[in-house]
Amino acid sequence: MGLLHDRRSHGPRLRTRRIAIFALRLFWVISTIWCEFGVFFYSLVHCRWPDKVLQLQVSLTSTTKPTRLLLIADAQVPNPAVVGSPWFGEDAVTSYLRKSWRVTYRLHPDVVIFLGDTLSSGRYIRSKEEYESYYRRFESIFRHSNDTTFYFVPGNNDIGLGQSPSFSKDASQFFAEYFGPLNQAITIAGHKFVLIDAPKLVEEDYHRHAHDQTFQEWIPLSGGPIAFLRSTADALVNPEPLVLLTHIPLSRPASKSCGPLREKGSISAGAGRGYQNMLGKQTTEFILKALQPSVFTIWASGDNRDYCEVSHAIPGLDGPGSKAEVREVTVKSFSPSRHIRWPGFQLISLIPPIPESSSGPTIADTSCHLPDTVGIYKRIYLPSLVLTVIALLYLNLPSWSHYRRPSRLSAVSGRRPPGPESAIWSTWTPHLPRFLKSPTDPLPINPSAKESYYHVTSQLGTPQRSPLLSPIALFSPQDEIEDLMNSPHSARRNHEDNLADSWITDREDGSENPDVVPAFLPQSGPSPLTRNRRWRWWLPFDLRGRRRCITVRIPRRDSRLTSGGRSFLFGAPELLWGFACDGVSIAFAALLSRFVVGWIFSSV
């Protein structure tokens, strides 16, 4: 009866609590899927190829199809020997690169060019086996079809810059073997793309400056970037358009603005162990003068990781005293960085130029941004976590106080009777009058005593008041006692008379002994109300004339595994036990959804 009453009285509260926990699980599942995958698709909703710009400036025929070029700077693929396997224990940078590339590649570029620092620690690799594993990690992230062509520009993290005992002497050789030549010139849609080795250009510039020679006096190193630039400039055919690709940007004043697309600051001159922010002034002048007959745009990367757009003046291009300008764009980093909030990439559309035609530009570009992971954690995950903790504490506080509240049986008898709960036990055991010692005792004859007996049983509960024993209510109280005396339990009265007579006053001082079970009450056994309520095993037995019961039950969140308000499992109140269980269930649902969606995302 007590269990049934608890379930009826606390049913709405339990249902509300279950709905709230389910709502929290659903919220975290949706938030996790959105923050881990949905934001990548949403970030490219407004990212489109600039083909329409060319269509407005150039009269295209129905057979003309723009060539789509994707520029990626500072991919910074982590070394698998440091961060672990690509599928288990994957670090945050690798996961971000994998998801970013999956979304970006859905734009279906024809050509992809990496503007240096493709590997985060390629300059430290000394063995070919380790470099092979590193390259496989890169391939597993940037998977593509045979219809897409990859080109690579070396960066300081790929082959090193300067002299250092920690840098590998074979880094340049490994890069050329797996990624392609350090210096190369390619033609895409009628445009000449010149890819130069900027780190080696800086090193050769240091040697030239140490010998106190100008670029005209300097004899370039065989196979070096200066010799390559001179040979490329001599082979250019006017008016062939040219695009310069370099990892290190050209020199410019620190006060020069980088345009509205830059997040903060500008590019200033700086150098350190293994890096340099921009090329020297003399090196920049040499490049612009060497390629001046046809140069019109430059794409670069850099260790600053942010976007920058500037114009460089080329004196004397069209005549004495005249100036022409060339546009340079520094592409955003593709990998997340502490220097920027939004990583990104560059989209370029190319149309083959028409000879002897001045219809307009044949190249157009646009910048696209990737999700801000730091902002996601600060604006979504952290506030959601705080609100979830508050909600779980609020949901578990009422249930904890309910389970700690003593039951009505304990309040009346001082302690819970041994054995499982049942309708008859919870109704009759604590409320029998003390003058009723056994079923053989006659009913009270005194009207006052009789009235007092009926008054007590009517207030404290009789079988007439039990919803499960409603048929007994058709009989009088006298019939109730006779039915109980004639019940099957009274057949054991012959060998349990002593036990039945002493269940109340079996002590020497005549005080009540609540540990003794009366013989005419139901014996211990599975109750219909609790048989399927809990998973438990219990064994009743007699010990020294008293009825005992051993119960083995699987712990639950709401089970009373407390001793003095402390849990045996964690040494904390039951409030913390319920909070931990609910938190684990919510986190498990979110992590499971992330794993399943991530597996589907990587398989597509």
N, C-alpha and C positions, 0 to 999 in steps of 0.2 A: 504494500500500500504506500509506503514511504517513497519507494522508487517511482511508482506511478504518479504520485503527487508531485515529485520533483520534475518529472518530465512534462507534466501538464502545466505546471506553473511557470517553468522556464523554457517552454517550447518556443514561444515567440522570440525570446532573447537568443536562443540558440540558432533559430532560423535567420534572424537578422545578422548574427555573427558570421554564419556560413556564407551568406550573401556578400557581406563586406570582405571576407577573405577571398572569395571568388573574384570579386571586383578588383581587388588589389593584384591578384595573379594576372587577370586579364590586362590590367593597366600596364604591368611590367612587361608582359609578353609583347604587347603592342609597342611600348616605348623602346624595348630592346631591338625589335625588328626594324623600327623606324630609324633609331639612332645608329645602328650598326650597318644598315643596308639602304634604307629608304632615302636617307639624306644624300647619298651619292647619286641616286637617280634624279632627285629633286634639284641638285646643284647644277645639272646640265639641262634643265628644262629649257632655258633661254640661250643655251650655247648652240650656235648654228654656224655652218661653214659660210664664209663671206662670199659665196658665189653670186648672190644678188647684187653685191656692190660692183662686181665685174660686169654683170649683165647690164647695169645702168650706164657704165662707162665705155663698154666695148660692144659693138654690134655683133652678137654671136650668131652663127649659123646653126641650123638644127643638128649638124654633125659635130659641133664643137662641144667637148666635155671638159670641164675644169679638172685639173689634177689637184688632189687634196693631200696636203703635207701637214704632218703633226710634229711639232717641236716639243721635246721633253728635256728639261734641264734638272740636274741634281737629283737623279733617281735615288742615289744613296742606298743601294741594296745592301743589307747587313750581311756580314760574313756568317755562313751557317756553322762554322766551327766555334763561333762565339755565342750565338743565340739559340742553337739547337736545330732540330729537324724542321723541315718546312711545314709539316702537318701537325705535329704534336709539340706543344710548348712554344708556339709561334709568337714572336715578339710583336709589339704594337705597330712598329714601322713596317714590317713585312706584311702584316694584315692590312694596313692602310694602303700600301702599294698594290697589293693584290686586288682589293676591291676597287680602287681608283682606276686601275688599268682595265678591269672587266667592264666598267661603265664607260670609260673613254673609248675603248676599242669598239663599242657599239656604234660609234660615229663612222666606222669603216674608212680609215685613212688609206691612201694608196702608198704613201711613203712616210716612214717615221725616222726622225733624226734625233739622236741623244746628244745634247750639248755638254758633255763632260760630267765627271763625277758620277758615272753610272754605278760604280762600286764604291762603297763607303771606305773600304780598307784594302783596295787592290794593290796599293804601293807597298804593303807589308807582306805580301804572299811571296814565299821563297821557293816553294816546290810546285811542280807542275800538277801533281795529284791534288793538292789543295786548291789550286787555281781552277782545275777542272770541276771540282765540287762547287766552287764559288760560281762558275759560269752556269752550271746546272741549276743552281738556285735562281739565277737571273732568268733563265729560260722558263722555269716553273711559274714565275710571277708574270712575265711578259710573254705569254703564249699567243701565237698569232698564226694565221694561215700563210700558205705560200704566195698568196696574192699581194701580201704586204712586204715591202722591202725595208730593211733596217740599215741605217748608217750611224756611225759613232764618231764623236769628237773626243779626243783624250782630255782628261782633266787632271788637276793636281792630286786628287785622291786616287786616281786610276794608275798613274805612272810616277807620281812624285814630282816635287819641285825643289831644287837645291840639293845639297849634300847632307846626308844624315846616315849614321850607322844603322838606324832602324829601318831604312828604306831598302827594298829589295833591288838589286842590280838587274834583275831579269824582269822587272815589272813592265817595262816598255815592250820587251819581246813577247811576253805573255799576252799583253793587250793586242798587239798587232796580229798574233796568231789566232786569237779567239774573236776579236771584234773588228778587225780590219786595219788598213794602213793608218799611220799616225797623221799623215798629210795626204790629202786626195782632192781631186777636182772631178765633179760629176755633173751631168747635164740632166735636168728634169724639166720637161715641158718647155724646152727652148731656153731655159735659164741655166747659167753656169753657177754652180754652188762650189765654193772654195772652202774646204775644211782644213784648218791649220792646227798644228800642235802648239798651243799657246804656252804650256809649261816649258817646253824645250826652247821656245822663242825667247822667253824671259831669261833662261839660263845662258843662251848664246849672247843675249844682249849684255848680260853681266860680264862675259868674257870680252866682248867688244869694248865695253866701257873700261875694263881693267887695262886694256892695251891703248886706251886713249885714242881711238880711231872713230871716224864717222862711218855711216853706213856705205858711203861711196868708197871709202878706203878699205873697208873691212872685206876680207876674203871669207865668204860664207863656208861653214862646215859642210862637208859632203853629206848629202841626204838630210840636212837640217832644214828647219822651217824658212830661214832667210833665202836659201838657195831655191826652195820650192816656190816661194812667192815671186822671186825674180823670173823663174822659168814660166810660171803661170801668167804673169803680166805680159811677157813677150809673146805668149801663144794666144792671147785674147784677140778676137776679131770684132772690130767695131761694126755696128752698134750692139754687140751681144750683151744682154743684161747680165749683171753679175751680183751674186749674193755671197757675202762673207760670213762664215760661221766660226766662232771662236769661243773658248770657255772663259777666257779672261776679257772683260770689257776694255774698250779703248779709254785713253786718258781724257779727262774733262775736269773743269774746275769743281771744287767741292761745293761751291755755292750754286751750281747749276741745278735747276729744278728737274725732277724726274717725271713730272706730269701728274695728273689727278689719279691715276690708277695705282700709284705707289702708296703703300700703307703709311709709312713715316720716313722722314729724313731723306737723304740722298747718298750717293756713292762717293766716298772719300778715299784718298790714297792711303794704303796701308799694306804692310807686309809682315810676315812672321815665319815661324818654322813650318815650311812646307806649303805656304800660300802667299798670294799677292792679289790685292783687290782689283787692280787695273794695270794696264800696260804703261810703260814709260812714255813721256812726251815725244822723244825722238823716234821711238818704235812706232807710235801712232802716226806720226808724220810720214815715216817710211812706208807704212802700209797704204795710207791714203794716196800718196804720190805714185806708188808702184801700180796701183789698180785704178787710178783716176780716170782713164779713158771711158770706163763703163760702169764703175761702181755706183750704186744708188741706194742700197740698204744693207744693214749689218745686223746679224742676230747673234747675241752673246749670252753667256750664262755668267755666274759669279758666285763667290762665297757669301755674298750678302743675301742671297736667296729671294730678293724682292724684285718687283717689276720696276723698270726704269726706261724712259723714252727721251732721248736727247737728239740733237742735230749737231753735226760736226762740219765746220767750214773747211773747204779745200781752196786755198788761194791760187790764182793763176790758172784755173781750169779752162775758162773761156777767153782769157786774154789778160793783159797786164792790169792789175788793180781790181779785177773782178773776183767775185767769190761765188762758189757753188756749195750747196749743203748736201750732206748725206745723212740719212736717218739711221739711228742705231736703237735697237730694242733689246733690253735685258729681260729675259724670260723668267717668270716665277719658278720657284722650286716645285718639283712634282711630289716630293716627300715632305712630311710634316717637319716643321722646324720651330725653334723658340724665337726666331727672328721675325716670323710672319704668322698671321692668323689663318689666312686662306692660301693654301698651296694652289698651283694652277699649271696651265700649259698654254701653248699658242697654236692656233689654227691658221693655215695659209692656203689660199686657193690660187692656182696658177693657170694662165691661159697662154698657149704658144704665141709669141709676138708675130705680127704680120710684117714681113719685110717692106721697107719703104712706106710705112704707114705710121701716122702720128695720132692714132685713134684714142690713145690714153694709156694709163697703167695696165699692165697685164698681171699684176700681183696685188692681192688684198689679204689682210690678216685681221684677226680678232683674238682677244685674250679671254680665257675661261677660268673660272675658279672652282676649286674643290672644297669639300666641307671643312669647317673649323672644328676639329676634334676637341681642342681645349675648351672652346665655348660650349660644346655639347655637354661636357662633363660639368661645367660650372653652371649652366643655365637649365639643364634638364636632369641629369643624373643626381647631382647633389641636392637640389630642392626636393626632388621626388623621394630620395632616400630619407631626408629629414621628415617629410610628411608621412611616409610609410611607417617610420619608427613611432611617431606620435599616434598614428591610427592604431597600430598593434598594441601599444601600451593602453590605449583607451579601451580597446576591445577585450583585452585580457584582464583588466582590473576588476570589472564586475564579476567575471567568472571566478577569479581567485578568491574574492571575498565570499562568494556563494559557497565554494567548496570548503572554505575554512570555517563557515558558520556551523555551529553544532546543530544536529538534527533534533526534531521534537522527541524522538525516543530517548536520546541522550539527556535532554533537558528534564524528562520526567523520571527516568530510572537512574540517572547519574552516569550510566555507561550503556553502550550498545550490547544487547544480548548476544551470546555466541550463536553462530549458525547463520544461514542465509535469511534474507527478508522474505516474508510471505504475508498474505492478507490477514490470516488469522493470528499469526505471531505478532505482527506489528499492532494489531487491534487489541488483543486480549492480554498479552503478556504484561505490559506495564501498568494496566488499569484494574486488575482484579483486586477486590477488597481484601484487606488483610485477614478478616475473620473467616474467609473461605479457604480452608486448608486442603481439601481434596474433593473429588466429585461425589464421594459418599456422604459428605456432610449434608444435613437437611437444610433447606432454605430457611431463612429467618422468619420466625412467627410473629415477632413483635412488629406491629404496623409501622412504628417509627423506623425500626431498623430496616424493614423491607422497603419502605419509601426511600430511606437513605441509600440503599443498595441500588434501587432502580434509578435514583437521581445521579449517582456516581457513574453508572454504566451508560446512562443516556448522554451525559456530558462528555465523558472521556472516550466513548466509542464502543459499540457492540456490534455483533454480526448484523443487526438490523440496519446499522448505519454504513455498512461496507457495500460499495457498489458491486463488488464481485460476489457477495453472498446475499443478494437481495431476496431470493426465495425464502430465507429463514425469517424474514420480516413478517411472513404470514402467520407465524406462531407467536404464542405468548412467551414471556421470559421464562415461565416455568417449563414450557415445552423445550425451550432452548437448552436448559440445563439437562433435561432428560435425554434429548437427542445427543448431547455431548457425552453423557454417561453411557449411552447405548452405542456409541460409535465404535468402529473397529479398534480404535486406540485403547479402549477400555479393556480389551481382551488381554492386554499385557499387564493388567493391574495386579495380578496375583504375585508376579515376581518383581514388581516395581512399586509396591505399596510404601515401602520405607522411603524410596526416592520421591514419590509423589507427596507424601505427608511432610517431608522435610524440605521442600523446595522454597518455603518461605521462612520457616522458623527451625532451621537445622543447626543453629548455633546454640551454645550453652546459655547465652544471655537472652535468647529469644529473638534476636535481631534477624532481619531479613538477609537471606543469602541469594543474591541475584544471579549467581553463576550456575544454579541448578535449574535444569529444564523440567517442567512438570510433565508427568507421564501422560496426562490426557490431552496435551497439546500436540500439534503435528510434529513428526520427527523430521530430522534434517534431511534434505534432499533438494534436487533441482526444483526451483519454483517456476510455475508457468510464466511468471512475469519477468524472470531473470534468466531463463534457460538459454534464450537466444540473444540476450542483451550483451553479454560479455563472453569472451573466450576464456574460460577458466576450468580448472579441475579441482574438485574438493572431495574429501573423504571423511564421513562422520564415523565416530567410534565412541565406546564407553571406556572411561578411565576412572577406576576407584569409585564407581557408583555415580559418576557424573558424565554428562553427554559433552563430547568434544568434537571439533571439526578442524581439519587441515585444508586450507585453500591455497591453490597455486594459480596465479593470474598473470597474464602478460601485461606488462606496464603500458598504460596509456597516458596521454597528456593530462587527462582529467582524473586519473587515479590518484589515490591519497598516498603517494610515496613520500610522505613527509614525516619528520620527527622533530617536534618542537618548532615547526615552521620552516624547516630546512629540508631540501631535497637530498636523497641519498646519492643521486647521480651527479649533481653539480654543486651541492652545498649552497644553493641559492633558493629563495622562495619560489613557490609554485608559479608565481607571476612571471618570473624569468624563464621558467621551463616552458610555459605556454607561449611566451614571446619568442623564444628560440625556435620552437617547433613551427610556428606560423611563419617566421622569417625564413627558415630553411625551405619550407614548402613553396613560398613565393620565389625565392632565389632559384630553386631547382626548376620551376616552370620557365623562368626567364632564360636560364642557361640552356635548358633543353631546346627551347624554341630557337635560340641563337645558333646552337649546333646544327639543328635540322635545316634551318634556312641557309646557314653558311655552307652546308654540304650541297644543297640544291643550287645555291648561287655559284659555287665553284665548279659544279658539274655541267652547267649550261654553257 
